[in-house]
């Protein structure tokens, strides 16, 4: 693998711009309920039958093409950009990709062999993900056609059509699929039965969504900068975060802490916020400041992440800045620069490593204790559009505007 050696990040101690009175104490709650109990509870939700359900940016400057290809497998079946990639949650041996060619593929990480071609879409496939037990794959296109596929039988088992699709997310313990659309609707289906529930529209586009770790609530971000926490069983909004402590731009990304309390959001106005979903308060706020010499870039926050093992939050923006922040104090520990905009970031589940993927076609691994780069993964000739990382951090999947997806198998770095 390419290793550029340690590159120190700035330990900028600027505060987040919040008064002490705005900071709420972080509340520790009990961990998530057992998956079986959650699955039973989700199965009891009466969704009813609804609708027509059927069974059955440019890269950063630099010559990316001259870089060493660190990938172990290059998947090149797509014709056009590969917009999304997902890793199966059970064996971590399968990937699903969706692309500009109106297709999705399920394929093996070991050799790139296609197990299933998911066709029949009417537009670019921008969402593709495995269910909690990897038995099902969901694919969704820009036009709003959502399909579910059985991985074992390799057949389509369900489909539904909504307005233009913005996001998809599976429940973590049941075959329940959630989606958000451009008209502001949020949908929840049992798959493959098609039983359905909708959540009241917010009056504007639903731009991001994520099921919370307790499996009982859903966080949703909207075009007007609001973030809502929904009760999945009751279909009611528990909290709406907006106003002077909220975002002035559209919400682009969300993350939920495993403590079931903290929700983090990022927006096009260059801000990130952490919300206490139990108290309904803002915990802290961060701003992605402009980078020197990057006048053409925007400060839009495209990726946020909450560490499972440390009281740290990460913010990645299109201006190429990765900020690592201390949650209790609101102090920025490190500011790490990238030559292109950051599109995805992910913490390793246990440890201090943080992964970022960038419009320069490179994935970087950072040490959150020092702000130094541990490793960089190269090979893409165009911008990276999506990334997935295994639980232990040793498998990295990326999809790109160069019409390929790549698999990087890492030697286990010290953790």
Secondary structure, DSSP 8 states (H G I E B T S, - for coil): ---------B------S--GGG------------HHHHHHHHHHS---B-S--B------SS-GGGS----SEEE---SS-EEEEEE-TTTS-EEEEEETTS-EEEEETTT--EEEEE---SS-EEEEEE-TTSSEEEEEETTSEEEEEETTTTEEEEEEE-SSEEEEEE-SSSSEEEEEETTS-EEEEETTT-BEEEE---SS-EEEEEE-TTSSEEEEEETTS-EEEEETTTTEEEEEE-GGGS-SS-EEEEEE-TTSSEEEEEETTSEEEEEETTTTEEEEEEE----TT-TTS---EEEEEE-SSSSEEEEEETTSEEEEEETTT--EEEEEE-SS-EEEEEE-SSSSEEEEEETTS-EEEEETTTTEEEEEE---SS-EEEEEE-TTS-EEEEEETTS-EEEEE------
